[in-house]
Amino acid sequence: MVQSESIVSAYAPPFRIVAKYFVAAIISFVVLNLLLLLNYSSISGHHFQPKILSINHIATLGWITMIIFGAMFQLVPVVLETKLFSEKLAEIQFWIYLPGVIGFVYCFWVFDTGFNMTFFATLLNLAMFIFSFNIILTMKSVKSWNVTGWFLAAAIFYLIVTAIAGLLLAINLWTPYIKLSHLQYLNLHAHIAFIGWISMVIMGVSFKLIPMFTLSHGYSLTHAKLAFWMINIGLFGIAATMLFEKTTNLYYTFILLVVLGIIFFLLQIHIIFKNRIRKKFDIGIKFSSAAYFMLGLTTVLGTFIAFVDYESIINLTLVYGYMIIFGYISMLIVGQMYKIVPFLVWYHKYSSKVGLEPVSMLKDMFIEKFAEIEFYLMLTAVFCSLYSLAFRSEIGLLISFSLMLISSIIFLFNMIAIFRK
């Protein structure tokens, strides 16, 4: 598969398609943090609570997956050097997916586990199948696959599995039919989503974008290939063993294989950074570097949780979930948005005017000082939230959720500034 040296080309879909996914995701991020702040006193105890489940799905469906859809519509055609199979399907998908997210999140909030939840889960499945169909048919022309392609293809498979599992779990809440623990399957659903769908995309895209943004060259991708096989074999093994009531020692072996795969991924990222020509970290790379560090911490905590009775430790799963969503994934998304969105808007608005009239510079597309403030607020909010959850401090959660909300509003402000350009 040919690697493009830019995130834009003649193969990219119209900017309006990508933009609507990004805009919806950014709004979701602010709503997510607002709801956390308004309900700070309720964020404690077991993770299977209506409001916590609702907020979690705003994060995973409205914020994270919405961003991934937009990013893949932009990047996959550019990397593959082929047109998106159907721009019309990308439009249709958005208008199915958006009400699906809103309805599904609302059903969890009021804990309406009947027909309505299953209906909105079905809408989400339909949108995800449309997306998968569109990307698979776009990928079918690939003749020579590289590591980025491997990861993105695997991600599509895990998205389909995650979507079906989510629908089956929604049906089980309406009409129980699962003989084993619902929570055990929910745990499996969550890990397939985070490790399979989301992290496969993050890893594959990282091997494309980080070298581009840091001007890194002359390195081997051996660690990336090892990471791919270890994580996928480990995830398949975990899924197979968790389908049974009692897990065996193989379960822990597969967990360690996933952990080793993540370590190899982080080593590959370290090698890429080490071989960079652009030594100074701009704000986008600062966010991304912090996110990779948080992935390392999350992996350590996740390994610990796998070997202990985590339900006996109050708020441990909430600490783990918050670290994944905000420390690892959100930090990385925000960082990459500060790199991708300014360039896409600049290219869309100004590329044809270069040399004919004065145009804005990329560095003028947003206020970098505000982004720097956002970075430190977000980093402080993450560690303060983790501490407050671990030691059950409501005042600490109030402060840290407030900081995270402020950081998301700064992010919104900067993104509006970019789009207005």
DAHUGI-V88900 format. One record per pair of residues at least 6 apart in sequence whose C-alpha atoms are under 6 Angstrom apart, sorted by the first residue. I is the first residue (numbers start at 1). J is the second residue. Records with the same first field share a line. If there is no record, write none. Layout:
I->J, J
This chain:
1->144, 145, 146
3->79
4->79
9->78
11->77, 78, 82, 83
12->74, 77, 78
18->70
21->66, 70
22->67
25->62, 63, 66, 67
28->62, 63
29->63
30->408
33->405
37->401
40->398
41->394
44->315
45->314, 315
50->108, 109, 111
51->109
54->105, 108, 109
77->83, 84
84->138
85->134, 138
93->127
96->127
97->124, 127
100->120, 123, 124
103->120
104->117, 120
107->117
113->173, 174
114->174
118->170, 171
121->167
125->163
148->204
151->200, 204
152->201, 204
155->196, 197, 200, 201
158->196, 197
159->197
162->193
214->276, 278
215->276, 277, 278
216->272, 275, 276, 277
223->264, 268
224->265, 268
227->261, 264, 265
230->257, 258, 261
231->258, 261
234->254, 257, 258
237->254
238->251, 254
241->247, 251
284->335, 336, 338, 339
287->331, 332, 335
288->332, 335
291->328, 331, 332
294->327, 328
295->328
319->386
327->382
365->418
366->414, 417, 418
374->407
377->403, 407
378->404, 407
381->400, 403, 404
384->400
385->397, 400
388->396, 397
